Amino acid sequence: MNALTRLAEAKTKRAQIRTVATRLKTFIENFDPNQESRYEIKEHKKKLEDLWSLFDTVQSRIEILENVDPANVDKDVFRK
């Protein structure tokens, strides 16, 4: 798989993470403690924290792939 394909996949994954994060953000913003349980908000918050970690990893990967000069790359870098 070449660098451009990996970059496209990483950007797609980032978009998917953003979509889920937006849904979670909306849920948290609209949370009504009179109608929903505290357990739900805690679980959504935990999931948002996990998503942030995944987003950070994917974003770092994108930054690496965008700054790679294909002429000077060892193919093993992309096989990780």
N, C-alpha and C positions, 0 to 999 in steps of 0.2 A: 504494500500500500504506500503510495507516495505522500509527500508532505502536504500537498494541496488537498488530497482526500481526507487526511487526518485533520487538517485545519477546518474543512467544511463540516466534518463530523463533530468536532469540538464546538463549533459555533452553533450547530443544531442542538447539541446537548445543553449549551448555555441558554438558548432560547426556551427549551423545555423547562429548565430550572426556573427561569424568570417567570414563566407562566404559572407554575405551581406556587412560587413565592408570592406572586400577586394575588392568587386565590386565598392563600393563607393570610396575607396582610388584610385583605378585605374581610375575611372572617373575624380576625382579631379586632379590626376597627368597628365592626358592627356587632360585636359580642354584647349580649344582654344577659347580665348575671341573674336576672329574674326568670329567664326562660331557658338558659343553658347551664350546664354544669361547669364547675371549676376544672374538673378533670379534662374536659374537652379543650379548654383554653391552654392548659398545661401541655397537653399532647400536641396541639397545634404549634405552640411555642417551641417545643422540642424539635418538631419536624422542621420548623423554620431555621433553627440553629444548625441542624444537620444539612439542610439545603445550602445554607451559607458556606459551610465547610466544603461541600461539593462544588459550589459555584466558584469558590476561591481556587480550588484545584484545577477546574476546567479553564478558568480565566488565565491562570498561570501557564497552562499548556498552550493556550491560544497565543499568548504573548511570546512564548518560546518559538512556536511555529511561525509566527509572523516575522520574527527577527532572524530567521535562519537563512543563510545564503546557500541555496541548493548546490552551488559549485564547490563549496567547502565542507559539506556535511558528510559525516561518517554515517552510513546507513543504519548502524546499530542504535543510533540516537532515537530513531523512529520506531524501533521494534520493541521498546520498553512498554 
